[in-house]
Amino acid sequence: MKFINYLESMTGVGIYPLTALIIFFVFFIGVAYYIIRGSKEYFDTLSQLPLNSSNDLLTPKTKGYDDAQK
């Protein structure tokens, strides 16, 4: 017997795909809102984390790349 036959015999099983879609949609909208409303400096700092060796990892840099090289 195939797995689909077990699902067809259950009552109310059609609600699970709809629930999963709603959860995914709410999560996607939440992440999009977080990114749109977020600070550009904060995201720039996060993008530099793998390359940054200082202890102050989550504070935005005040100097640019050219200023640090001098």
N, C-alpha and C positions, 0 to 999 in steps of 0.2 A: 504494500500500500504506500502511495506517495505521501509526502508531507503535506501537500496542498489539500488532500482529502481530510486530514485531521483538522486543518484550519477551517474548511468549509463546514464541518460538523459542529464547530463551536458557535455559540450565539454571541453576538456583539463583537466579533473579532474585527469588523470593519472600522471600529473606532481607533484602533492602534495606528494605522497609517496616518489618519487625520491628526491624531495627537502628536505623532512624531513630526509631522509637517509644521504644526503650530509651534512646537518647541524650537525647531530649527529656525523658523521665521522670526520668532521673538529674540532668539540668541543673535541672529544675523543683524537685526535692527539695533540691538543693544551694542554690538561691536561697532557697527557703522556710526552710531551716535557718539560712542567713546572716542573714536578716531577723529570725527569731524570737530567735536568740541574740545579735543585735547590740545595741549600746548605744543607748538612746533619745536620749541627748545627742548622740551622733555623728550619728544620722540627722536630728535637729533642726538641727544645724550644716550638714549637707549640703543640707537644704531651704532654708537661708538663703543659700547660696553666690551665687545670681544677684543678690541684693540687698545682699550684704556687700561693702564696698569696702576692708576692712583687709587687711593682709598676712598676718595670722594666720588663715587661712581654715579650718584643720582643728582648731583648738582650741575646745572648747566655751565659750560665753559664760558668765561668772560672774554678770553682772548681768542683771536682767530688763529688759523694755522700759520699764517705768515708772521704774526706777532710772536708766536712761540719759538720760531726758528731763529730769531735774532738774538 
